[in-house]
Amino acid sequence: MTNSPIVRVSILRTDADRFSRLRDEMAAALEILAPGIRALSGHIDFFAGADEATCALTNVSLWRSLADAQQLDHFQPMLDLAPRFVALGATFERPIINAATLWRTMISP
């Protein structure tokens, strides 16, 4: 698929006894992160998710190009939050995934 969006996936894992607190922290991060993310070049969409069954929190975002997606590598508000999550028991999976889109479905308007 030429000129397809980049799907960026970042995964954070924790122990079951810490999951609820980290989920709440992730939800609260919306106010801190969303305005800046929306302003980044090439931003299409961003989702933060929580999977209690695997004690994982995810950030999944869509970007117009790899360079656009990689802006998050240096996005200071997100970098500033990382130590807080680590102190609460989070482990970030690395490397972060920046995947070229192979196919997609869309809900019609």
C-alpha positions in Angstrom: 0.0 0.0 0.0 1.8 3.2 -1.2 1.7 6.2 1.1 -0.1 4.2 3.8 -0.2 5.3 7.4 2.4 4.1 9.9 0.9 2.3 12.9 2.9 3.0 16.1 2.5 0.6 19.0 3.9 1.1 22.4 3.3 -1.5 25.2 3.7 -1.1 28.9 3.3 -4.1 31.2 3.0 -4.4 35.0 2.0 -6.8 37.8 -1.7 -7.5 38.4 -1.6 -5.7 41.7 -0.4 -2.5 40.1 -2.5 -2.6 37.0 -5.4 -0.6 38.3 -3.2 2.3 39.5 -1.3 2.4 36.2 -4.6 2.3 34.2 -5.8 5.3 36.1 -2.5 7.1 35.5 -2.8 6.3 31.8 -6.3 7.7 31.7 -5.1 10.9 33.5 -2.3 11.3 30.9 -4.9 12.3 28.3 -5.0 15.9 29.6 -1.2 16.2 29.6 -0.5 14.5 26.3 -3.4 15.0 23.9 -3.0 18.7 23.1 0.6 18.3 22.1 0.0 15.0 20.2 -2.8 16.6 18.2 -0.4 19.4 17.2 2.3 17.1 15.8 2.8 16.9 12.1 1.2 14.0 10.4 -0.9 12.9 13.4 -4.0 10.9 12.2 -5.3 9.3 15.4 -4.2 8.1 18.8 -5.6 5.4 21.1 -4.6 4.5 24.7 -5.9 1.1 25.8 -5.9 -1.2 28.8 -6.0 -5.0 28.8 -6.5 -6.2 32.3 -6.2 -9.9 31.3 -2.5 -9.4 30.3 -1.8 -6.4 32.6 -0.8 -4.4 29.6 -1.4 -0.8 28.6 -1.0 0.3 25.0 -0.6 3.4 23.0 -1.6 2.8 19.3 -1.4 5.7 16.9 -1.6 6.4 13.2 0.8 8.7 11.4 1.2 9.9 7.8 4.9 8.8 7.7 7.6 7.1 9.7 9.3 10.5 10.4 5.9 11.7 11.8 5.5 8.7 14.0 9.1 9.0 15.3 8.3 12.5 16.7 7.0 10.7 19.7 10.5 9.4 20.4 11.3 13.0 21.4 7.9 14.3 22.6 8.9 15.8 25.9 5.5 15.6 27.8 5.5 11.8 27.1 9.2 11.4 28.1 8.5 13.4 31.3 5.7 10.9 32.3 7.8 7.7 31.7 9.7 7.9 35.1 6.5 8.2 36.9 5.1 5.0 35.3 8.3 3.2 36.0 8.2 4.2 39.7 4.7 2.7 39.8 6.0 -0.6 38.5 5.7 -0.3 34.7 8.0 -2.0 32.3 8.1 -0.6 28.7 8.6 -3.1 25.9 11.3 -1.9 23.5 11.7 -1.3 20.7 8.5 0.6 20.0 6.8 -0.7 16.9 6.5 1.6 13.8 4.7 -0.6 11.3 3.9 0.2 7.7 0.2 -0.5 7.0 -0.4 -3.6 4.9 -4.2 -3.2 4.8 -7.0 -1.5 6.7 -10.8 -1.4 7.1 -12.8 1.7 7.8 -16.3 2.2 9.1 -18.3 4.1 6.5 -19.6 7.5 7.6 
